[in-house]
Amino acid sequence: MNKNYRLDINGLRAIAVLGVLIFHFDNLLLSGGFAGVDIFFVISGYLMTLIVCSGIEKNTFSLIYFYGSRVRRIFPALMVLCFVMMLFGWLYLTPLDYTQLAKHVASSIGFVSNIIYMSESGYFDVDSKYKWLLHTWSLSVEWQFYLVYPVFVLSVVSLFSKYSIKTAVLILTIISLIFSICSSYFWSLDSYYSLPCRIWQMGVGALAYLYFNRDYSRFSNCFFFFGLLLISLSYFLFDESSPWPGYLSVVPCLGAFFIIVAKSNNSFITNKFMQFIGYRSYSIYLWHWPVVVLFSYLNFESYYSIFLGLMISILLGDISYRCVENFRWINAPKYSFVSLIFYPPLIIAILIFSFGVSVYVSDGLKSRFQSHPASTIERSPMAYECNSKWEDPCELFNENGSWAVIGNSHAVELSYALAERVSKYGDGVKQYTKVGCTTAYNINELNDCSKWERRSVTSLISDGDIKNVLVSYRITSSLFGDNISDYPNLPDNHPSVLNFMNKDDARLEILKSFSYMLEDLAAVKDKVYVVLPIPELYENVNRLAFRNNLYNEEYGSISGTSVEYYMKRNALVREYLLGGDFPSNVHFVDPRDTYCDTLNCFSFKNNVALYFDDDHPSLSGARLIVDNLMELHLLEG
């Protein structure tokens, strides 16, 4: 071992990765364990500054060698993980889930996964625990830092002098910290994944080297235990509701800072166990999250499964460390660009990246499940192209059609299914949909949804070609909140609008607003069809299909929820709409007729998926609803 090797830093890696592991397997055991990632960033900032600045001081620094060493460190283990995940996905994941995995594999290898996840959702949202490579966002941030940091330091040296590095890094750290604090309040989802909001954490590590790289042996124990105290407070006092990475994240970063400055190579973090974990921390970090996701898919939630997950993660990390990280690859990149681009793990990673892109653009290789129930878990081909349009809505199949569909995400697949059906008669559909919106037609709130809905209805009313309108919203969720987290209990949250009212009054106002929209449409259109609430599942059908594929079980008709739960959950909406005094040309389409029998509402029916997640109708499910609609349309003449 190198005599200058910092056992304390290796032990600090162990503290960081164990915090992350425990938090991810059960955040109640260590509510702030996610701060371990921040500690990793501080360590990276310290080590990268040591490498760059010592190289500049000795006049031996090489950008190619620096990038080559980062490639040797990061790519092999990441490449193997991504290869295993693509193989695993090929065997067991549905086309929709495999499409998402392929996108995340490509973005992880391209080190832009933080940007991809930033655009998708929040780190702590419900769906995050089903994203197999979510944890690679931090690798992307680190790699982006590796790309720009040495160039930044070399630029400072070139423009000023090497003595200006300390001041430049200090200024950069302060600016990033201020930006991070502001962003964590105003753009909390974006700031978590953002490199500019994380640079200051690497900067803290850099400052430890630039300003405090000396012997503090007299204060070593004080610094060490103070740093350990700060990290412990972060792990036990903070939680996912804490603004992050805002001012609170200074606490674990300062904790890591003091432990690095202390240089204590004779403490409990230098014992054999912590060193064992520290050496394997990168591989353990890589493999733990897929284990977390697998357990989520399999609904493993007992304390026994937490212990099992931790042990499996450490075992996989150990195998990866021994067999991948320590494998001696031929043509390891050293000082030349040619040796770098011909490095075998890099070449293999590029091939995996290319395969990931091909799987993504081919919608998850549906041919894997030809004539298989999992192949019916599909979305509208126009799912993303037609969102939020009101001035120039999508015209599906035929222009100037006599049909229009308006609603939120629950109307997207219905739009395409209806267009398929009426195209047989040379007709078409205009699609007015905006995902994630509460119906707020005449509610005086200045938000994007209410403005979009008013403009869309105005456009519909003025369009003389449109004779028939289909309306579909997930109204119950807007009134009471999502069902998943409370199931089988009923949620009772405040509606997402009219926060100044009590819950019951706000719900009534939303329903009144919805009825006003129906009446305004009915006044100028031949027929208005309203889809009553679609049954919501307690579990995403892709998870259910995964388990069926894994255990080789039959599909057939699988219950997703009970009719009793559905009726209780949607009682207010159904009673208001079915008992209301609406114009005679307003008709209601009841999904129960196709989704349910007398006792159960199904997720799969006759080997056909009725959903593509836990509440949105799949294209196949939407076609069944449209069949009912057209029967009603023909019956009404």
C-alpha positions in Angstrom: 0.0 0.0 0.0 1.2 3.6 -0.7 2.6 5.0 2.5 0.7 8.2 1.8 -2.6 6.4 1.5 -5.3 8.0 3.7 -7.0 5.3 5.7 -9.2 8.0 7.3 -10.5 9.0 3.9 -11.2 5.4 3.1 -13.1 5.1 6.4 -15.0 8.3 5.6 -16.1 6.6 2.3 -17.4 3.7 4.5 -19.4 6.2 6.6 -20.8 7.8 3.5 -21.9 4.6 1.7 -23.3 2.9 4.8 -25.4 6.0 5.4 -26.8 5.9 1.9 -27.4 2.1 2.1 -29.4 2.2 5.3 -31.4 5.2 4.2 -32.4 3.6 0.9 -33.4 0.3 2.5 -35.3 2.0 5.3 -35.3 5.8 5.7 -36.9 5.5 9.1 -33.7 3.9 10.5 -31.5 6.7 9.2 -33.6 9.6 8.0 -30.7 11.7 6.8 -28.5 8.9 5.3 -28.8 10.5 1.9 -26.2 13.0 3.1 -23.6 10.3 2.5 -23.7 11.4 -1.2 -22.7 14.9 -0.1 -19.8 13.4 1.8 -18.7 11.6 -1.3 -18.6 14.9 -3.1 -16.4 16.5 -0.5 -14.0 13.6 -0.7 -13.9 13.9 -4.5 -13.2 17.6 -4.3 -10.3 17.0 -2.0 -8.7 14.2 -4.0 -9.2 15.9 -7.4 -7.6 19.1 -6.1 -4.7 17.1 -4.6 -4.1 15.4 -8.0 -4.4 18.5 -10.1 -2.6 21.0 -7.9 0.3 18.6 -7.0 0.7 17.8 -10.7 0.8 21.5 -11.5 3.3 22.2 -8.7 5.6 19.4 -10.1 4.9 20.4 -13.7 3.8 16.9 -14.4 0.0 17.4 -14.8 -1.6 15.9 -17.9 -5.3 16.3 -18.8 -5.2 13.1 -20.8 -3.7 11.1 -18.0 -6.2 12.7 -15.5 -9.2 11.8 -17.7 -7.7 8.4 -18.3 -7.4 7.7 -14.6 -11.0 8.7 -14.1 -12.1 6.4 -16.9 -10.1 3.5 -15.3 -11.7 4.2 -12.0 -15.3 4.7 -13.0 -16.1 2.9 -16.3 -15.4 -0.8 -15.7 -17.7 -1.3 -12.7 -20.4 1.0 -14.2 -20.1 -0.9 -17.6 -20.7 -4.3 -15.9 -23.7 -3.0 -13.9 -25.3 -1.5 -17.0 -24.7 -4.7 -19.0 -26.2 -6.9 -16.3 -29.2 -4.5 -16.0 -29.9 -4.6 -19.8 -29.7 -8.4 -19.8 -31.9 -8.6 -16.7 -34.4 -6.2 -18.3 -34.4 -8.1 -21.5 -35.6 -11.2 -19.6 -38.1 -9.8 -17.2 -39.1 -6.1 -17.7 -42.2 -5.0 -19.7 -41.6 -3.0 -22.9 -42.5 0.3 -21.0 -40.1 -0.4 -18.1 -37.4 -1.7 -20.4 -37.7 1.5 -22.5 -37.2 3.6 -19.3 -34.3 1.4 -18.2 -32.6 1.7 -21.6 -32.9 5.5 -21.5 -31.3 5.5 -18.0 -28.5 3.1 -19.0 -27.6 5.4 -22.0 -27.8 8.5 -19.8 -25.7 6.9 -17.1 -22.9 5.8 -19.5 -23.1 9.3 -21.1 -22.9 10.8 -17.6 -26.0 13.0 -18.1 -28.4 10.9 -16.0 -28.7 13.8 -13.5 -30.1 15.9 -16.2 -32.5 13.2 -17.3 -33.8 12.6 -13.8 -34.1 16.3 -13.3 -36.5 16.4 -16.2 -38.5 13.4 -15.0 -39.3 13.9 -11.4 -38.1 14.4 -7.9 -35.7 12.2 -6.1 -38.2 11.4 -3.3 -41.2 11.0 -5.5 -43.2 7.7 -5.3 -41.9 6.4 -8.7 -38.2 7.0 -7.9 -37.9 3.7 -6.1 -38.7 1.9 -9.4 -35.9 3.5 -11.4 -33.1 1.0 -11.6 -30.3 3.4 -12.1 -31.5 6.5 -10.3 -28.4 6.5 -8.1 -26.1 7.2 -11.1 -27.1 10.8 -11.0 -24.3 11.4 -8.5 -21.8 9.7 -10.8 -22.9 12.1 -13.6 -22.4 15.1 -11.4 -19.0 13.9 -10.4 -17.9 13.2 -14.0 -19.1 16.6 -15.1 -17.1 18.0 -12.3 -14.0 16.0 -13.4 -14.4 17.4 -16.9 -14.6 21.1 -16.0 -12.6 21.4 -12.8 -9.0 20.7 -14.1 -9.8 23.0 -17.1 -11.0 25.7 -14.6 -7.8 25.3 -12.5 -5.5 25.4 -15.6 -7.3 28.5 -16.9 -6.7 30.3 -13.6 -3.0 29.4 -13.8 -2.8 30.5 -17.4 -4.7 33.8 -16.9 -3.2 34.6 -13.5 -0.8 32.3 -11.6 -0.8 29.1 -9.7 -1.0 31.2 -6.5 -4.4 32.4 -7.6 -5.9 28.9 -7.4 -6.8 29.2 -3.8 -8.7 32.4 -4.2 -10.5 31.3 -7.4 -11.7 28.1 -5.8 -12.9 29.9 -2.7 -14.9 32.4 -4.8 -16.3 29.6 -6.9 -17.3 27.6 -3.8 -19.1 30.7 -2.2 -21.0 31.5 -5.4 -22.1 27.9 -5.8 -23.2 27.7 -2.1 -25.3 30.8 -2.4 -26.9 29.6 -5.6 -27.5 26.2 -4.0 -29.3 27.7 -1.0 -31.5 29.8 -3.2 -32.2 27.0 -5.7 -33.2 24.5 -3.0 -36.1 26.8 -2.1 -37.2 28.0 -5.5 -36.3 25.0 -7.7 -36.0 22.2 -5.2 -36.4 19.3 -7.7 -33.8 20.7 -10.1 -31.3 21.8 -7.5 -30.9 18.3 -6.1 -29.5 16.9 -9.3 -27.7 20.1 -10.5 -24.0 20.4 -10.9 -23.9 24.1 -10.2 -25.7 23.4 -6.9 -23.2 20.7 -6.0 -19.9 22.3 -7.0 -19.6 24.0 -3.6 -19.5 20.6 -1.9 -16.6 19.5 -4.0 -15.2 23.0 -3.2 -15.3 22.3 0.5 -13.0 19.3 -0.1 -10.8 21.4 -2.4 -10.5 24.1 0.3 -9.5 21.4 2.8 -6.5 20.7 0.6 -5.7 24.3 -0.5 -5.9 26.0 2.9 -5.6 23.3 5.5 -3.2 20.8 4.1 -0.8 20.8 7.1 -0.3 19.0 10.4 -3.0 19.6 13.0 -2.0 16.7 15.2 -2.6 18.7 18.3 -6.2 19.2 17.4 -6.6 16.0 15.4 -9.0 14.2 17.9 -11.1 17.4 18.4 -11.4 17.9 14.6 -12.2 14.2 14.1 -14.9 13.9 16.7 -16.4 17.3 15.8 -16.7 16.1 12.2 -18.1 12.8 13.3 -20.7 14.7 15.4 -21.8 16.8 12.5 -22.2 13.8 10.2 -24.1 12.0 12.9 -26.5 14.9 13.4 -27.1 15.0 9.7 -27.9 11.3 9.5 -30.3 11.4 12.4 -31.9 14.8 12.4 -32.4 15.6 8.7 -34.9 13.9 6.5 -36.3 14.0 2.9 -38.4 17.1 3.7 -35.2 19.1 4.5 -34.3 21.7 1.7 -31.4 20.0 0.0 -28.7 20.8 -1.0 -29.4 24.0 0.8 -27.9 25.5 3.9 -28.5 22.3 6.0 -26.2 20.3 3.7 -23.4 22.5 5.0 -23.5 20.4 8.2 -22.4 17.0 6.7 -20.0 18.7 4.3 -18.3 20.4 7.2 -18.3 17.1 9.1 -16.4 15.5 6.2 -14.1 18.6 6.0 -13.0 18.3 9.6 -12.4 14.6 9.4 -10.2 15.1 6.3 -8.3 17.9 8.0 -7.9 15.9 11.2 -5.8 13.2 9.3 -6.6 10.7 12.0 -5.2 7.4 10.8 -5.8 5.7 14.2 -9.5 5.7 14.9 -12.5 3.4 14.6 -13.0 4.4 10.9 -9.6 2.9 10.2 -10.5 -0.6 11.6 -10.6 -3.6 9.3 -14.4 -3.6 8.8 -14.6 0.1 7.8 -11.6 -0.3 5.5 -13.2 -3.3 3.9 -16.4 -1.2 3.2 -14.3 1.8 2.2 -12.3 0.0 -0.5 -15.6 -1.4 -1.9 -17.6 1.7 -1.4 -17.9 2.5 -5.1 -19.0 -0.9 -6.1 -21.4 -1.2 -3.1 -22.9 2.1 -4.1 -23.4 0.9 -7.7 -25.1 -2.3 -6.8 -27.2 -1.4 -3.8 -29.8 0.6 -5.6 -30.8 -2.1 -8.1 -31.2 -4.3 -5.1 -33.5 -1.7 -3.5 -35.5 -1.5 -6.7 -35.7 -5.3 -7.0 -37.1 -5.5 -3.4 -39.6 -2.8 -4.2 -40.8 -4.7 -7.3 -41.1 -7.9 -5.2 -42.8 -6.0 -2.3 -40.1 -7.1 0.2 -40.7 -4.7 3.2 -39.9 -6.6 6.4 -36.9 -5.9 8.6 -35.5 -9.2 7.5 -35.5 -8.0 4.0 -33.6 -4.8 5.0 -30.8 -6.9 6.5 -30.9 -9.2 3.5 -30.7 -6.3 1.1 -27.7 -4.8 3.0 -25.9 -8.1 2.9 -26.6 -8.7 -0.8 -25.4 -5.2 -1.7 -22.1 -5.6 0.2 -21.6 -9.1 -1.3 -22.2 -7.8 -4.9 -20.0 -4.8 -4.1 -17.2 -7.2 -2.9 -17.5 -9.3 -6.1 -17.4 -6.2 -8.3 -14.4 -4.8 -6.4 -12.5 -8.1 -6.7 -13.4 -9.1 -10.2 -14.0 -5.8 -12.0 -12.3 -2.9 -10.2 -9.1 -4.9 -9.6 -9.1 -6.6 -13.0 -6.0 -5.7 -15.0 -7.3 -4.6 -18.4 -4.9 -4.5 -21.3 -4.3 -1.2 -22.9 -5.1 0.7 -19.8 -5.1 4.5 -20.6 -2.0 6.3 -19.6 -0.6 9.4 -21.3 -1.9 9.1 -24.8 -5.3 9.8 -26.3 -5.1 6.7 -28.5 -4.7 4.4 -25.4 -7.7 6.1 -23.9 -10.1 5.7 -26.8 -9.1 2.0 -27.2 -9.5 1.1 -23.5 -11.7 -2.1 -23.6 -14.2 -1.0 -20.9 -14.7 2.3 -22.6 -15.4 0.5 -25.9 -17.7 -2.0 -24.3 -19.5 0.9 -22.5 -20.0 2.7 -25.9 -21.5 -0.5 -27.3 -23.9 -0.8 -24.3 -24.8 2.9 -24.7 -25.6 2.2 -28.3 -27.8 -0.8 -27.4 -29.6 1.3 -24.8 -30.4 4.0 -27.4 -31.6 1.3 -29.8 -33.9 -0.2 -27.2 -35.2 3.2 -26.2 -36.1 4.2 -29.8 -37.7 0.8 -30.5 -40.0 1.2 -27.5 -38.5 -1.5 -25.3 -38.2 -4.2 -28.0 -41.8 -5.3 -27.9 -40.9 -8.3 -30.0 -39.5 -9.9 -26.9 -43.1 -10.4 -25.7 -44.8 -11.1 -29.0 -48.4 -12.2 -28.3 -47.7 -12.0 -24.6 -50.0 -10.1 -22.1 -47.1 -7.8 -21.2 -47.0 -6.5 -24.8 -50.5 -4.9 -24.2 -49.0 -2.5 -21.6 -48.7 0.3 -24.1 -49.2 4.0 -24.5 -50.5 6.2 -27.2 -47.9 6.8 -29.9 -48.8 10.5 -29.5 -48.5 10.5 -25.7 -45.8 13.2 -25.6 -46.4 15.1 -28.8 -49.8 16.5 -28.0 -49.5 17.8 -24.5 -50.7 21.3 -23.6 -51.7 22.3 -27.1 -54.8 24.5 -27.4 -54.1 26.9 -30.3 -53.0 24.1 -32.7 -54.2 20.8 -31.1 -53.1 17.5 -32.6 -55.5 16.2 -35.2 -55.3 12.4 -35.1 -55.7 10.3 -38.2 -57.8 12.8 -40.2 -58.0 16.6 -40.2 -61.2 18.6 -39.6 -62.7 15.7 -37.8 -66.0 16.0 -35.9 -64.7 14.7 -32.6 -62.6 16.2 -29.9 -61.2 15.0 -26.6 -60.4 17.2 -23.6 -58.9 16.3 -20.3 -55.7 15.6 -18.4 -53.5 12.5 -18.7 -56.5 10.2 -18.4 -57.7 11.5 -21.8 -54.4 10.8 -23.8 -54.9 7.2 -24.6 -58.7 7.7 -25.1 -57.9 10.3 -27.7 -55.9 7.9 -29.8 -58.2 4.9 -29.3 -61.2 7.1 -30.3 -59.3 8.4 -33.4 -58.5 4.8 -34.4 -62.2 3.9 -34.2 -63.7 6.9 -36.0 -61.0 6.9 -38.7 -62.7 3.8 -40.1 -65.5 6.2 -41.1 -63.1 8.8 -42.5 -63.4 10.9 -39.3 -60.8 12.3 -37.0 -60.1 13.6 -33.4 -58.7 16.8 -32.1 -56.8 16.2 -28.9 -56.8 18.8 -26.1 -54.9 17.3 -23.2 -52.6 18.6 -20.4 -51.1 16.1 -18.0 -51.2 16.6 -14.3 -54.0 19.2 -14.3 -57.0 19.6 -12.0 -60.1 20.7 -13.9 -60.5 24.4 -13.0 -62.6 25.8 -15.8 -64.1 28.9 -14.2 -62.0 28.9 -11.0 -60.2 32.2 -10.8 -56.7 31.0 -10.2 -53.8 32.1 -12.3 -52.1 28.8 -13.0 -51.2 27.1 -16.2 -53.9 24.5 -15.9 -56.9 26.8 -15.5 -55.6 29.1 -18.3 -55.1 26.1 -20.6 -58.5 24.7 -19.8 -60.4 27.9 -20.5 -58.5 28.5 -23.7 -59.1 24.9 -24.9 -62.8 25.1 -24.2 -63.0 28.4 -25.9 -61.2 26.9 -28.9 -63.5 23.9 -28.9 -66.7 26.0 -28.7 -65.6 28.2 -31.6 -64.7 25.2 -33.8 -67.7 24.5 -36.0 -66.3 21.2 -37.3 -66.4 19.7 -33.8 -69.8 18.0 -33.2 -69.0 15.6 -30.4 -66.7 16.0 -27.4 -65.3 13.3 -25.0 -64.2 14.6 -21.6 -62.0 12.6 -19.2 -60.3 13.8 -16.0 -59.0 12.1 -13.0 -61.3 14.2 -10.8 -61.3 12.1 -7.7 -57.5 12.4 -7.3 -57.8 16.1 -7.8 -60.4 16.3 -4.9 -58.9 13.8 -2.4 -55.3 13.1 -3.5 -53.6 10.0 -4.9 -54.7 6.6 -3.7 -51.4 4.6 -3.7 -49.8 5.8 -0.4 -53.0 5.3 1.6 -54.4 2.2 0.0 -56.6 0.4 1.2 -57.6 3.5 3.3 -59.1 6.5 1.5 -57.0 9.7 1.2 -58.6 12.9 2.4 -56.1 15.6 1.3 -57.0 19.1 0.3 -57.6 19.7 -3.4 -54.7 21.2 -5.3 -56.5 24.5 -5.9 -58.6 26.8 -3.7 -56.3 26.5 -0.7 -58.1 29.4 1.0 -61.3 27.2 1.3 -61.9 24.2 3.6 -61.7 20.9 1.9 -65.4 20.2 1.4 -66.1 23.6 -0.1 -63.2 23.5 -2.4 -64.3 20.1 -3.7 -67.8 21.4 -4.4 -66.4 24.4 -6.2 -64.3 22.1 -8.5 -67.3 19.9 -9.3 -69.4 23.0 -10.0 -66.7 24.3 -12.3 -66.6 21.0 -14.1 -70.4 21.0 -14.6 -70.2 24.6 -16.0 -67.7 23.4 -18.6 -70.0 20.5 -19.6 -72.9 22.8 -19.9 -71.0 25.3 -22.0 -69.9 22.5 -24.4 -73.3 21.0 -24.5 -74.8 24.3 -25.5 -73.0 24.3 -28.9 -72.1 20.7 -29.5 -74.3 17.8 -30.6 -73.1 15.4 -27.8 -70.8 15.6 -24.8 -69.6 12.3 -23.4 -68.0 12.2 -19.9 -65.9 9.3 -18.7 -66.7 8.5 -15.1 -63.7 7.9 -12.8 -61.5 5.0 -14.0 -60.7 2.5 -11.3 -57.3 3.0 -9.7 -55.0 0.2 -8.8 -52.9 -0.2 -5.7 -49.9 -1.2 -7.8 -48.4 -0.4 -11.1 -49.2 -3.1 -13.7 -45.5 -3.2 -14.8 -44.5 -4.4 -11.3 -47.2 -7.0 -11.4 -46.1 -8.2 -14.9 -42.5 -8.3 -13.7 -43.4 -10.7 -10.9 -45.5 -12.8 -13.3 -42.6 -13.0 -15.7 -40.1 -13.8 -13.0 -42.2 -16.5 -11.4 -43.6 -17.7 -14.8 -47.1 -17.3 -13.6 -50.3 -17.1 -15.7 -52.0 -13.8 -16.4 -55.6 -14.3 -17.4 -57.8 -11.8 -15.4 -56.0 -10.3 -12.4 -57.8 -8.3 -9.8 -56.5 -4.8 -9.3 -58.9 -3.5 -6.7 -62.4 -4.2 -5.4 -65.6 -2.7 -6.7 -66.3 -1.8 -3.1 -63.2 0.3 -2.8 -63.8 1.9 -6.2 -67.4 2.9 -5.2 -66.2 4.3 -1.9 -63.3 6.2 -3.4 -65.4 7.8 -6.2 -68.7 8.1 -4.4 -68.7 12.0 -4.4 -67.8 12.3 -8.1 -70.2 9.6 -9.3 -73.1 10.9 -7.1 -72.6 14.5 -8.2 -72.4 13.7 -12.0 -75.0 10.9 -12.2 -77.4 12.8 -10.0 -76.9 16.2 -11.6 -79.3 18.1 -13.8 -77.3 18.2 -17.0 -78.5 18.9 -20.5 -80.0 15.9 -22.4 -77.0 15.7 -24.8 -74.6 15.1 -21.9 -74.0 11.4 -21.5 -71.8 9.4 -19.1 -69.6 6.5 -20.0 -69.0 4.1 -17.1 -65.6 2.3 -17.1 -67.0 -0.2 -14.6 -68.9 -1.8 -17.5 -65.6 -3.0 -19.1 -63.1 -2.9 -16.2 -65.0 -4.6 -13.5 -67.4 -7.5 -12.7 -69.6 -7.5 -9.6 -66.8 -7.9 -7.1 -63.5 -6.9 -8.7 -62.0 -4.3 -11.1 -59.1 -5.8 -13.1 -55.6 -4.8 -14.0 -55.4 -7.6 -16.6 -58.6 -8.9 -18.2 -58.5 -11.9 -20.5 -54.7 -11.5 -20.9 -55.0 -7.8 -21.8 -53.5 -5.1 -19.7 -56.1 -2.4 -18.9 -53.5 0.1 -17.6 -50.0 1.2 -18.4 -49.3 2.1 -14.8 -51.5 2.2 -11.7 -54.3 4.5 -12.8 -54.0 5.5 -16.5 -55.8 3.3 -19.1 -53.5 1.5 -21.5 -54.3 1.8 -25.2 -56.0 -1.6 -25.0 -58.0 -0.4 -22.0 -58.9 2.8 -23.7 -60.2 0.9 -26.7 -62.6 -1.0 -24.5 -64.0 2.3 -23.1 -64.3 3.7 -26.6 -66.2 0.6 -27.6 -68.8 1.4 -24.9 -68.8 5.0 -25.9 -69.5 4.2 -29.5 -72.3 1.8 -28.5 -73.8 4.7 -26.5 -73.3 7.1 -29.4 -75.0 4.9 -31.9 -77.8 4.2 -29.4 -78.4 7.9 -28.9 -78.4 8.4 -32.6 
